[in-house]
Amino acid sequence: MSNIDSITTGNIVTDKEADTRYRIIYVSVNDIVLCEMDTTKFVLVSLSYMQMVELLQEHSFAISEDKGIVFDENRLSESVKTKYIRNRDMMNEVIAAYGPTFLELSGKKPKKQLYEILEKYNYSSSTFWRLCVKFFQSGMKSYSLLDGKTWSNVKGKELKRTAKSGKRSEYVDSGIVVNDEVREHFEDALNNYKKGRNKSFRSAFDWMNCKYYSETKIVNGVTTVGLMPESQRPTYNQFYYYCRKHITEQEIDLIKTSAAEQRNNKRLITSDSLHGVLGPGDMVEIDACEADVSLVSRTDSNKTIGRPVVYFMIDIYTRAIIAMSVAFDNNSILGVTNLFLNLADNKKEYCSRYGMGFDDDAIWPSNIKPRRIRVDRGSEFKSKEFRRICNELCIELQIVSGASGSLKGVVEQSFHQMHSRQNEHLEDNGLIEKRYDSNHHKEATLNIEQYTKMVINFVLMHNQQYDKNYPLTREMMDKKIQPIPAILWKYGASKIEPSRIPDKDQYLYTLMTPVNAKLSRRGISYNGLWYLAEDDKQLSKEMFRAGTKKVPFEVRMDKRSVGAVYYIRNGKLIKAPLNEMITGNIDFAGLTEKEWNDYRKGKHQLDAHGRIQNEDLSAFNYSVNQEIVASAQKDTYSDKKNMRVTRELEKQKVSHDNNIEQRIQNEETKTLPEKDEEKILVKEKTKQKKKPKSFQEAIEMYFD
């Protein structure tokens, strides 16, 4: 894989002559920065882009791809996860201070910012440099922030303590083990703290003690309420430690002041300036809106399905739309993950599926990983799932306060532009107007595929459109850089290369939803379906050990398809599809989780009716059996003598009752032809008449 197209961050460069490996950590059209591997020292090498091309063409250098390790942050123990988050946050600050080339980090110049960061996170210089070497040698991948033994042996369960951790008091027996129940009490008290600006951690602690750790006492005959002994309740230090781990300084500041004060005095202004934004991909905005159009079904154009939801991700530095999504998932994490999937898509291939295309990659960039994301307080953006995705992707999340559209004015303005471009064409074709006589549902003509083409058309236009309101810098004006998103992207990328998605498997694994599956000897079960990874021999061993028990098994699933679940094995992503050997299991492979749940709901309804039917049948069966037994009762006991002889006689009677000859005779009688039946009837009638006594009487009987 020694070609120019492989010159990208994360790939490994091998110097064949010196037998030395390097990791690419920075690429621009002018310069390339390499980090030497297989050494304990932090060594960076800088060379020009043309030098790298020449060395590759001369076959002195070779490039290879390294996908790295896939790991699940949520499977880490609480202590390990805390250490990982600390390392991750510290490295993010180092990247912001010394990126994107990091040459100043490796030089001998004083590093005042670095020592301030180390002091903030209470890190020694030697410990930091050991971590720094691992991080950059891995290509700045998240798994390097953990010890190799840690991520390869994560159990997914927090350490269970039997005694209180930390230093014991010399004077009193205080504090208890902080288990899951105590953590729930801490979380409840922390939520109470967040409710008002006059709250303090101490007052929240007192509130928790009164609610969970108080008891009724009788003192001098009077019933009072007091606290439990110190040995039966947590200490304030335990509570304070928990709170500081689960709330940020920004959140505390917001609680102590007000949302209005935050918006007016402490907000970052980046929507109308480039201050604080380093380059393309440094800061993006995400938002969603319902389109002003009603759509019809793709399967039946006579059925209206309502308004679609459009998601945009816009780069602040260039004003380029770098990802989009059109679906019907409003305020849903699925809508957000659709956007992230499009972010990683090859945009040329994506457009070609809709019969559209472009030539310049800068018109619609692909495979970009933003460093910071700004969103509003929509339910999908405040969700734990969205926070988890951002944390695992090492993306800083900024949530603006309510009613502060100016804080993310770039993305909101783009929606206004889109509607103004589309509405003229949508009139009388499903356009939703604020008029009493709007007939948009009946007039709808477009389906979601056709409307998606309109949105793509807008994105391509937007990214090539001149923006007179863009705040050009002096350098941009000197170089006559036009304020067009595609041109600004080229300009910015030449100075600072945008971050790329380093590992596609890790990225896709992050976008999937963790689900609680079970493992037994039948395979992996989740939500009534069975999955099996036949190539995973270790899974077979675990299935055998599980036996008939259902053991918890951590997997992730794409809610858009129940066809497979995914898990990690030795740093690799394993796919477990639906087990085809279980009857009816594979029939649901193409369904979404919601569609499958609808099927299950229908099955539950059938089961409910079937249960009632079975109860009726069971009651009838019981009553019939009761009547049969009652009719067979007698006054004396049966004689058990000569049982064998009696049994043999009864066997013979049963054989006579069931002999085949008798059945054949009966069948013949039932299937006689009509003419034979008439003859029999004539004979029977003849038998019934009197016999003639003379020839004359016979003739009379004949004519009668």
HELIX and SHEET records of a PDB file:
HELIX    1   1 ILE A    4  SER A    6  5                                   3    
HELIX    2   2 TYR A   49  GLN A   57  1                                   9    
HELIX    3   3 GLU A   73  ARG A   75  5                                   3    
HELIX    4   4 GLU A   78  TYR A   98  1                                  21    
HELIX    5   5 LEU A  103  SER A  106  1                                   4    
HELIX    6   6 LYS A  112  LYS A  120  1                                   9    
HELIX    7   7 SER A  125  GLN A  137  1                                  13    
HELIX    8   8 SER A  142  LEU A  145  5                                   4    
HELIX    9   9 GLY A  148  SER A  152  1                                   5    
HELIX   10  10 ASP A  180  TYR A  193  1                                  14    
HELIX   11  11 PHE A  201  TYR A  212  1                                  12    
HELIX   12  12 GLU A  230  GLN A  232  5                                   3    
HELIX   13  13 TYR A  236  LYS A  245  1                                  10    
HELIX   14  14 GLU A  249  LYS A  256  1                                   8    
HELIX   15  15 ALA A  259  ASN A  265  1                                   7    
HELIX   16  16 ILE A  333  ALA A  344  1                                  12    
HELIX   17  17 LYS A  347  SER A  352  1                                   6    
HELIX   18  18 ASP A  361  ILE A  363  5                                   3    
HELIX   19  19 SER A  379  LYS A  382  1                                   4    
HELIX   20  20 LYS A  384  GLU A  392  1                                   9    
HELIX   21  21 GLY A  405  LYS A  408  5                                   4    
HELIX   22  22 GLY A  409  LEU A  426  1                                  18    
HELIX   23  23 HIS A  440  GLU A  443  1                                   4    
HELIX   24  24 ILE A  448  HIS A  462  1                                  15    
HELIX   25  25 ARG A  474  ASP A  478  1                                   5    
HELIX   26  26 PRO A  485  LYS A  495  1                                  11    
HELIX   27  27 LYS A  504  LEU A  511  1                                   8    
HELIX   28  28 LYS A  537  ALA A  546  1                                  10    
HELIX   29  29 ILE A  586  PHE A  588  5                                   3    
HELIX   30  30 GLU A  593  SER A  631  1                                  39    
HELIX   31  31 MET A  643  ASP A  657  1                                  15    
HELIX   32  32 ILE A  660  LYS A  670  1                                  11    
HELIX   33  33 GLU A  674  GLN A  688  1                                  15    
HELIX   34  34 PHE A  695  PHE A  703  1                                   9    
SHEET    1   A 5 LEU A  44  SER A  48  0                                        
SHEET    2   A 5 ASP A  31  GLU A  36 -1                                        
SHEET    3   A 5 THR A  20  VAL A  27 -1                                        
SHEET    4   A 5 ILE A  12  ASP A  15 -1                                        
SHEET    5   A 5 PHE A  61  SER A  64 -1                                        
SHEET    1   B 2 SER A 214  VAL A 219  0                                        
SHEET    2   B 2 VAL A 222  LEU A 227 -1                                        
SHEET    1   C 5 ILE A 321  ALA A 327  0                                        
SHEET    2   C 5 VAL A 309  ASP A 315 -1                                        
SHEET    3   C 5 MET A 283  GLU A 290 -1                                        
SHEET    4   C 5 ARG A 372  VAL A 375  1                                        
SHEET    5   C 5 GLU A 396  ILE A 399  1                                        
SHEET    1   D 2 LEU A 295  VAL A 296  0                                        
SHEET    2   D 2 THR A 304  GLY A 306 -1                                        
SHEET    1   E 4 LEU A 529  TYR A 531  0                                        
SHEET    2   E 4 GLY A 523  TYR A 526 -1                                        
SHEET    3   E 4 THR A 513  SER A 520 -1                                        
SHEET    4   E 4 VAL A 551  MET A 557 -1                                        
SHEET    1   F 2 ALA A 564  ARG A 569  0                                        
SHEET    2   F 2 LYS A 572  PRO A 577 -1                                        
END                                                                             
